[in-house]
């Protein structure tokens, strides 16, 4: 007899339906599988056979043939076990074949018959709901993750023995529980922006970056507070929306990094990979293809500490994701696209020894060595950084002072107010992006056009500083964010001048002075 069950194959975040067809017949014990299965899928015959024995179903007298259709899609992982077991039970007439109609199955079986959690359940369920599947049965360990999906009925099982009475006699299964809330995890009270002493320009740049989603590069000697400041960025970012949280959770689920005790990520991710990370680790790769750090930081922050110590190939691979908001990985058998729109925050020293430009500590690097060190960061990648901020050493008087700067709560309130203005602009049809950093050329002409004096400042800056067309647009986007923080409908010359100043490092200070004098 033949029977079929439905399951799903993940290619990136896209779920493709897989029809598991099982044919059973009398004969010497044989369990064969076709349909382009990888080794992990072929091994499921061992797991399924042992699990069926736990519910008193013996396969010793049967020839079982399993076909995973379509045959041209590569299958890997253990998520097909539950569908294979269900279709086998129907092929052996232990359950009615019609009970498998319009039901999807996801889950890996252990030898004891327990149903183990699998990766990518959230992405698979969203794909199933989009294709009109009415019900899906998933492992109990994925219940919290599955509860966040709307528009589909979900049943959870912890053992194969729970599946038999449900499919055979209609006994109801437990549901996944209540949908998770968007309550963010509380921030560590020991991490607050008020801990950063001095560095007023860098604090201002951090606020602007959070308000408009702008990429930020911090350059300064060791001990100037680059890492201290950067790790406080999550405390000033606004909370995730529900759709953003679903995207972040789906990415972490596919990567196998979703915390089992949560099942849902409600806080913006903060990823800080070590500088030895590979290209695949940073932008994604592997077999099967998994998301990299740039995608795991989607809707959050990607912090690259000691930027110039990263492999050049890895940092150059960030150019396309930073520009397009997604990363596309082309392999021989698959083409996978992951969303990748993080706020990139990078920190680096000005030279190998770290003390170039320091008034108190002497730099021991030669001019050639400094030039070679800075050349590790290519011009195109530097051009994609919206804000360039130099952080001088913190003075002793500032370290010993009793006064503290603004807290994260105060700054976060201003950031959320600016984000609300951008959201209202998007909902009103004036812009096609929720944050200013994603504004397109037409949006810039419509919502970020500066006044006459601001336009003149931009022309002077382009001539004196050699700003590219991309940098010109980024200055306008930053100026629009500065206007939103100031509560201004129009972009004025003061915001344009500040935005230009936030793209200048020490080596450009003389040119900046000339621009300011002419203005």
C-alpha atoms as one frame of an Amber mdcrd trajectory, in Angstrom:
protein
   0.000   0.000   0.000   1.108   3.582  -0.567   0.666   6.680   1.567   2.061
  10.223   1.614   2.779  12.891   4.236   3.826  16.510   3.976   6.950  18.100
   5.404   9.159  21.075   4.521  12.674  21.707   3.283  14.386  24.963   4.241
  16.569  26.804   1.761  17.710  29.804   3.731  14.513  31.176   5.246  12.299
  29.844   2.442  10.252  26.703   3.157   9.554  24.355   0.251   6.922  21.599
   0.629   8.282  18.051   0.432   5.937  15.140  -0.267   7.050  12.018   1.595
   5.736   9.009  -0.335   5.986   5.544   1.243   5.325   2.232  -0.462   5.096
  -0.950   1.626   5.014  -4.548   0.518   5.666  -8.005   1.894   9.133  -9.411
   1.491  12.603  -9.570   3.058  13.173  -6.650   5.409  14.356  -3.651   3.387
  14.149   0.088   3.970  15.357   2.194   1.049  15.131   5.905   0.394  15.303
   7.963  -2.800  14.787  11.618  -3.693  18.254  13.189  -3.261  18.602  12.640
   0.506  21.844  13.606   2.262  23.514  11.256   4.742  21.599  12.715   7.713
  18.313  11.969   5.924  19.320   8.502   4.767  20.141   7.622   8.365  16.527
   8.352   9.313  15.596   4.792   8.286  17.470   3.574  11.369  15.807   6.098
  13.636  12.338   5.513  12.187  12.638   1.720  12.407  13.726   1.858  16.067
  11.071   4.461  16.951   8.285   2.395  15.354   9.371  -0.605  17.403   8.647
   1.456  20.526   4.980   1.647  19.464   4.850  -2.070  18.580   5.192  -1.657
  14.822   7.710  -4.094  13.349   9.147  -3.673   9.851  10.935  -7.042   9.654
   8.495  -8.484   7.116   8.145  -5.440   4.898   9.914  -3.810   2.004   9.664
  -0.054   2.662  10.471   2.413  -0.088  10.484   6.121   0.712  10.497   8.801
  -1.978  11.119  12.465  -1.106   9.557  14.548  -3.855  10.511  16.674  -5.681
  13.637  14.660  -6.350  15.724  17.602  -7.578  15.691  19.383  -4.191  18.523
  18.464  -1.879  17.347  17.273   1.555  19.395  17.351   4.748  18.792  17.237
   8.494  16.572  15.165  10.723  13.335  17.148  10.415  11.874  14.584   7.971
  11.746  11.730  10.519   8.248  12.417  11.828   6.745  12.691   8.335   8.449
   9.452   7.246   7.146   7.662  10.338   3.590   8.979   9.808   3.556   7.976
   6.134   4.965   4.549   7.013   2.222   3.983   9.581  -0.378   4.864   6.963
   1.260   2.630   4.355   1.090  -0.240   6.887  -2.599   0.599   7.546  -1.999
   1.383  11.195  -3.640   4.763  10.672  -6.002   5.946   7.891  -4.173   7.521
   4.960  -6.695  10.358   4.757  -5.652  11.464   8.257  -2.446  12.823   6.710
  -4.258  15.115   4.288  -3.369  18.813   4.690  -1.187  18.082   7.726   2.495
  18.965   7.877   5.034  17.149  10.051   8.324  18.401  11.477  10.478  16.570
  13.980  13.453  14.300  14.512  12.975  10.915  16.146  15.240   9.361  18.724
  15.677   5.585  18.981  13.281   5.588  21.942  10.515   7.207  19.893  10.882
  10.644  21.474  10.318  13.571  19.105  13.286  15.935  19.223  13.212  19.661
  18.369  14.641  20.790  15.034  15.951  23.983  13.474  13.907  26.431  11.456
  10.413  25.616  12.723   9.314  29.250  12.661  10.403  29.738   9.041   8.826
  26.411   8.045   5.490  27.263   9.695   5.371  30.692   8.071   5.990  29.056
   4.694   3.318  26.426   5.405   0.763  29.076   6.348   1.533  31.016   3.165
   0.863  27.868   1.109  -2.508  27.189   2.711  -1.546  24.271   4.968  -4.128
  24.081   7.751  -2.293  22.075  10.435   1.294  21.247  11.348   2.565  18.888
  14.047   5.889  19.877  15.625   8.028  18.692  18.567   7.088  19.938  22.007
  10.557  21.455  22.280   9.618  23.876  19.482   6.254  24.815  21.025   7.225
  28.320  22.182   8.681  29.079  18.769   5.621  27.730  16.944   3.219  29.732
  19.126   4.298  32.983  17.450   2.985  31.929  14.010  -0.497  33.138  13.128
  -2.966  31.656  10.678  -2.180  27.967  11.183  -3.197  25.290  13.690  -0.241
  23.750  15.509  -0.150  20.539  17.528   2.821  19.463  19.622   4.038  15.963
  20.455   6.841  14.700  22.649   6.685  10.989  21.666   5.608   8.992  18.657
   3.015   7.179  20.783   1.047  10.455  21.021   0.737  10.556  17.241  -1.038
   7.196  16.827  -4.236   7.973  18.787  -4.379  11.446  17.237  -4.159  10.293
  13.617  -5.949   6.986  14.199  -8.803   8.016  16.505  -8.808  11.806  16.352
  -7.575  12.359  19.903  -6.652  16.050  20.151  -3.048  17.098  20.663  -1.802
  19.794  22.978  -1.427  23.237  21.452   1.750  25.324  21.517   0.444  27.625
  24.239   0.019  31.373  24.270   1.770  33.537  21.741   4.925  35.148  23.152
   4.855  38.770  24.185   7.157  41.520  22.965   8.350  42.343  26.458  12.056
  43.022  26.103  14.539  41.418  28.433  15.602  43.946  31.098  18.966  45.556
  30.496  21.784  44.901  32.880  21.719  47.761  35.381  25.515  47.824  35.289
  25.466  48.747  31.574  24.430  52.360  31.106  25.538  55.169  28.838  26.089
  57.318  31.913  29.214  55.234  32.606  30.990  56.815  29.619  33.031  59.794
  30.815  33.771  62.611  28.412  33.632  61.735  24.688  30.716  64.069  24.034
  31.146  63.915  20.245  31.126  60.109  20.279  28.072  60.003  22.561  26.276
  62.353  20.182  27.259  60.184  17.207  25.987  57.073  18.997  22.614  58.744
  19.557  22.404  59.792  15.904  23.359  56.287  14.769  20.632  54.735  16.933
  18.015  57.278  15.836  18.534  56.802  12.104  20.110  53.338  11.904  23.398
  54.775  10.622  26.680  52.845  10.499  29.327  54.241  12.836  33.142  54.036
  12.845  35.021  54.961  16.026  38.760  55.681  15.781  40.842  56.275  18.875
  43.770  55.074  20.970  43.512  52.202  23.467  41.553  53.161  26.564  39.594
  55.978  24.940  36.303  54.149  25.562  35.485  52.765  22.100  34.389  49.330
  23.339  32.748  50.743  26.477  30.637  53.103  24.377  29.819  50.537  21.695
  28.492  47.920  24.094  25.974  50.435  25.398  24.342  50.930  22.012  21.617
  48.287  22.677  20.491  50.256  25.726  19.451  53.230  23.566  17.860  51.355
  20.649  14.043  51.223  20.458  12.265  47.872  21.028  11.545  45.504  18.167
   8.190  45.485  16.438   6.389  42.124  16.216   7.298  41.596  12.552  10.933
  42.484  13.240  10.995  40.047  16.156   9.613  37.284  13.908  12.377  37.880
  11.352  15.092  37.858  14.005  13.686  34.711  15.617  13.437  32.915  12.268
  17.083  33.671  11.442  18.318  32.439  14.820  16.128  29.344  14.558  17.561
  28.401  11.152  21.056  28.913  12.573  20.246  26.673  15.547  20.918  29.506
  18.012  17.413  30.031  19.379  17.429  29.655  23.181  15.345  26.621  24.138
  13.885  28.371  27.178  12.632  31.341  25.146  11.577  30.261  21.677  11.181
  33.907  20.731  13.646  36.802  20.567  12.080  40.063  21.686  15.258  42.141
  22.119  17.478  43.530  19.402  20.467  41.250  18.833  24.012  42.422  19.544
  26.678  40.386  17.775  30.395  40.950  18.377  32.436  38.342  16.448  36.159
  37.931  17.089  38.461  39.398  14.473  39.550  35.891  13.404  36.069  35.173
  11.991  36.014  33.706   8.480  34.123  35.050   5.483  31.516  32.294   5.881
  31.194  33.060   9.577  30.603  36.738   8.905  28.253  36.696   5.907  27.065
  33.072   5.933  27.936  29.796   4.262  28.499  26.139   5.015  26.655  23.067
   3.823  23.747  23.461   4.200  24.024  27.235   4.050  23.586  28.939   7.426
  23.287  32.667   8.179  26.404  34.554   9.241  26.946  37.239  11.849  25.674
  40.015   9.583  22.302  38.242   9.340  22.223  37.181  12.985  22.542  40.894
  13.796  19.551  41.771  11.558  17.499  44.606  13.130  20.192  44.833  15.812
  23.849  45.743  16.033  26.947  44.149  14.512  30.007  45.296  16.464  33.411
  44.795  14.865  35.998  45.604  17.507  39.551  46.086  16.199  38.187  46.431
  12.665  41.581  46.563  10.946  42.566  43.224  12.491  39.785  41.434  10.588
  40.693  39.614   7.392  40.239  41.941   4.476  38.219  39.367   2.552  35.747
  39.132   5.440  35.208  42.883   5.811  34.984  43.400   2.040  32.215  40.805
   1.929  30.117  43.218   4.005  29.900  45.771   1.216  26.915  44.240  -0.572
  24.857  43.510   2.596  25.434  47.047   3.907  24.200  48.506   0.628  21.256
  46.206  -0.120  20.100  45.032   3.313  20.441  41.367   2.395  23.148  38.850
   1.583  22.834  36.411  -1.321  24.990  33.285  -1.233  25.289  31.352  -4.492
  26.445  27.756  -4.295  26.576  24.931  -6.817  23.242  23.485  -5.669  21.502
  26.410  -4.029  21.040  30.162  -4.077  20.162  31.447  -0.629  19.214  34.957
   0.477  19.222  36.073   4.110  18.086  39.494   5.370  20.993  41.535   6.690
  20.151  45.019   7.874  22.118  45.539  11.079  23.501  48.766  12.456  27.237
  48.323  11.864  29.387  49.671  14.662  33.151  49.380  14.188  36.089  50.452
  16.346  39.763  50.627  15.514  43.051  52.148  16.581  44.587  54.913  14.438
  47.807  52.937  13.948  49.394  49.579  14.933  50.681  50.874  18.259  47.489
  52.847  18.804  48.975  56.224  19.734  49.082  58.145  16.440  47.939  61.705
  17.118  48.099  61.252  20.904  49.458  64.343  22.639  50.833  62.480  25.664
  51.988  59.119  24.344  54.411  58.957  21.450  53.604  56.878  18.390  56.352
  54.383  17.494  55.041  53.594  14.000  56.685  54.778  10.805  54.686  56.673
   8.205  54.768  53.670   5.874  53.562  51.352   8.616  50.657  53.643   9.498
  49.726  53.968   5.831  49.795  50.198   5.340  47.732  49.695   8.500  45.021
  52.114   7.426  45.010  50.669   3.914  43.488  47.478   5.381  40.206  49.381
   5.377  39.259  49.954   1.749  37.801  53.210   0.511  34.522  51.605  -0.667
  33.898  50.070   2.769  34.816  53.307   4.556  32.427  55.129   2.215  29.588
  52.920   3.487  30.105  54.125   7.068  27.738  57.025   7.670  29.553  58.455
  10.700  33.319  58.681  11.277  34.223  59.814  14.777  37.653  60.337  16.306
  37.833  59.598  20.041  40.746  61.333  21.801  42.140  60.053  25.112  39.923
  60.815  28.098  41.390  63.449  30.374  42.067  62.614  34.013  39.769  65.403
  35.196  36.862  63.776  33.369  37.644  60.335  34.773  37.771  61.606  38.352
  34.767  63.915  38.073  31.659  63.065  40.071  29.322  64.243  37.341  27.829
  61.598  35.069  26.517  61.976  31.563  22.976  61.366  30.418  21.626  57.912
  31.157  20.603  55.409  28.517  16.934  55.943  29.409  17.101  59.659  28.612
  18.891  59.136  25.302  16.620  56.249  24.378  13.545  58.472  24.798  14.936
  60.914  22.227  15.850  58.062  19.885  12.343  56.600  20.088  10.814  60.022
  19.416  12.962  60.406  16.287  12.074  56.876  15.141   8.377  57.711  15.632
   8.769  60.688  13.278  10.371  58.433  10.653   7.627  55.829  11.054   4.937
  58.481  10.621   6.703  59.702   7.485   6.690  56.146   6.133   3.035  55.530
   6.985   2.110  58.886   5.465   3.592  57.831   2.139   6.383  60.408   2.131
   9.129  57.772   2.372   9.632  54.132   1.473  11.750  53.243   4.518  11.129
  53.058   8.267  14.574  54.461   9.120  16.516  57.258   7.478  19.524  55.138
   6.592  17.379  53.188   4.097  15.925  56.237   2.335  16.219  55.993  -1.438
  17.293  58.775  -3.845  13.711  59.874  -4.499  13.008  59.956  -0.776  16.057
  62.167  -0.194  14.854  64.689  -2.745  11.414  64.715  -1.152  12.035  64.625
   2.616  15.716  65.529   3.103  16.294  68.421   0.721  18.276  71.061   2.662
  17.702  74.815   2.615  19.732  77.065   0.318  22.582  77.518   2.804  22.701
  73.789   3.502  22.864  73.058  -0.233  25.794  75.471  -0.578  27.585  73.767
   2.311  27.168  70.406   0.608  28.599  71.739  -2.654  31.631  73.130  -0.859
  32.117  69.859   1.026  31.993  67.834  -2.187  34.592  70.091  -3.808  36.947
  70.318  -0.824  36.575  66.842   0.675  36.014  64.874  -2.516  32.815  63.239
  -1.232  31.428  60.535  -3.504  27.816  60.405  -4.656  27.197  57.739  -1.983
  28.754  59.930   0.712  26.648  62.879  -0.491  23.502  60.831   0.074  24.706
  59.617   3.453  25.327  63.187   4.610  21.737  64.048   3.666  20.400  60.994
   5.517  22.351  61.895   8.653  21.185  65.510   8.364  17.588  64.261   8.138
  18.123  62.263  11.344  19.613  65.310  13.081  16.537  67.306  12.047  14.268
  64.566  13.412  16.114  64.639  16.737  15.728  68.415  16.820  12.012  68.208
  15.983  12.480  70.115  12.725  10.394  69.413   9.624  13.022  70.906   7.320
  16.722  70.093   7.003  18.647  73.242   7.812  22.244  74.305   7.282  23.133
  73.622  10.925  22.155  69.958  10.538  24.041  69.698   7.223  27.180  71.185
   8.795  26.995  68.753  11.727  26.428  65.815   9.384  29.488  66.798   7.345
  31.534  67.092  10.539  30.509  63.567  11.535  32.217  62.160   8.437  35.597
  63.734   9.212  38.546  62.221  11.039  41.633  64.012  12.321  43.468  63.831
   9.017  40.688  65.869   7.406  40.425  68.487  10.128  42.294  71.136   8.152
  39.982  70.729   5.178  36.970  70.829   7.465  38.198  74.093   8.951  38.398
  75.562   5.469  34.876  74.444   4.686  33.586  75.956   7.914  35.397  79.235
   7.260  33.885  79.555   3.821  30.445  78.713   5.190
